[in-house]
Amino acid sequence: MALDELKAAVPGFAKDLKLNLGSVIGNSNLPQQQLWGTVLACAIASRSPKVLRELEPEAKANLSAEAYAAAKSAAAIMAMNNVFYRTRHLLSDPEYGTLRAGLRMNVIGNPGVEKIDFELWSLAVSAINGCGQCLDSHEQVLRKAGVDRETIQEAVKVASVIQAVGVTLDAEAVLAE
């Protein structure tokens, strides 16, 4: 199991991450598709080759072809949107917020899976990428659709642990060179 291999790679000083990785994935209350779509989208967003290599096969095995593609789409579109909307938000000139984005985002309207799942994956990626405006937008859509705060927090926990494991393992790989 790739998850076990990834946990085994986490160094002793980061034992909390190893334990959290096992619990946020192994003991998640999220339905399988939501969980593994979140895992895959966040593994991509973490930018860690090791994390993505270890988690992708298990995600692929637990997702339909449509959900697998949609999770990858969520990571891709949020890589663009998080930069664009975070920048608009951070610029002190409010006029940028009135300008038309002019960027294609068709996948958000037709992701190929349940809208709630795609929104959850987009929110988790936005947490990794640090876009407050995107976090608020996706959280509001999820809440209006009846998704509870615990489910949203569960996805954010997955994102935070995957990101932390990626940072830690990539740092250790550099230090070992």
N, C-alpha and C positions, 0 to 999 in steps of 0.2 A: 504494500500500500504506500503510495507516494506521500501521503500525509505523515505516515510514520517516519519515512526517510527525511522529510523536511523537519519534523520535530527533532530527530536525532542530530541534524546538522546545526541546530541552535546551540550556541556555546553555553557553558555552565553559568556564566555571569548574567545570562538572559533567561534564566530558568522560568521566570514569570511569563515570558513570551511563549515558551514551549508549552507551559500549562494552559495558557490562554488559547493558543492555537488549537490544542486538542479540544477545549471546551466550546469555543465559538463555532467550530466546524463539526466536531464529533457529537456535541450535545445540543445543537441548535434546535430551537422551536420552529424555525422557518420551514415551510414545505420544501421538499427536495429541489424543485425548480427554482424557487426564490433563493435558496441557500447556494446552490452550485452556480447559478447565474451571477450572484453577488461575488462568490469566490473567484470565478473566472474574470469578471470585469475588473475586480480589485487587483488580481494578480497582474493583469495587463497594466493597469494604472500605476502599480507599484514600481514599474520599470525595472524590476529585478529579474534577470534571466533565470536565476536559480529557482525563485518562487514560481515563476510562470512554468518552467520546465517540469517542476514537481507536481503542481496542482492542476495543470491543464488536462492531462490524461484522465484524471478522476472526474473532473468537471465534464469532460466530453462524454464519459461513460454514464454520467447521471443526468444528462440533458438530452432532449430531443435535438435533432439537427436544427430545427427552427429556433429553439431556445439558445443553443450554442452560438448560432450566428447573431442572434439578438443581443446576447451578453457582450459579444465582441463589438457589435455596433454601438452599444451603450458606452463602452470604453472609448471607442473612436470618436463619437460625436461629442462626448463630454470633454475629451482632450481639447477639442476646438472651443466648445462653448465655455468651458471653465476659464480659459485664457481670455476670451473675448469679453464675457460678462463681468469677470473679476476686474479686468482693466477698466471697463466703463464705470464700474462702481468706485474704483480707487481714484480715478481722475477727479480732480477738484472741480472741473468745469462741468456743470450739470447738462450742458447742451449736448454732450455726447450721448446721453440717455434718451434724447429725442430723435436722434438720427436712426434711419432704417438700418437694420443689421446687414441685410443683403447677403446673408449666408444661407446656403441650403441646409435644411434640417428635416427633410422629409421623413427620415426614419422615426422621428419622435411621434409623428402622427400615425405611422403604420409600421410598428416594429416587428410584426410577425408573431408576437406572443401577447398574452394579456397585458394591457396597458399598465396595470399595477406592478407587475413584475419588472417591466422596463423602467418604470419610474423609480422603483426601489433600487435597481442597479445603477441608475443615473445618479441618484442621491448618494449612494455609497462611493462612487467614483468622485463625485463633487466634494465629498468629505476629504478624500485623499488629496485632491487638487486644491482644496482650500478656497472654493468659490462660495461665499456667503449668499450671494444673490441666487445662485443655482440651488443651493441647499434649501433656501426658503421656498423657492418656486416648486421644487419637487416634493418637499414636505407638505406644502399646502394641497397639491394635487392628491397626494396619498391620503391625507387626512379627510379631504372632501369625499374621497372614494370609500371612506370607512376604515382605513387602515389605522390600527391603534399605535400609540407612541412606543409601546414595547417592541412591536415588529420593526418600526423604523430604527429604534435604538439597537436592535439586534443586528441589523444590516450595518450600522455605523461601527458596532463592535467588531464585526468581521473585517470591515475596511481598516480599522485602526490596527488590529493585530497583524493582518497581512502586510500592511505598510511597514510596521515596526520590524517584523521578521525580515522583510526585504532589505531594509536599511542595515540591519544588524549583520545579515549574512554577506551583503555586498561589502560592507566595511571590513569584515573579517577576511574576505577574499583579497582585498587590496592590501591589508596588513600582512598577509601571508606571502605576498609576492617578494 
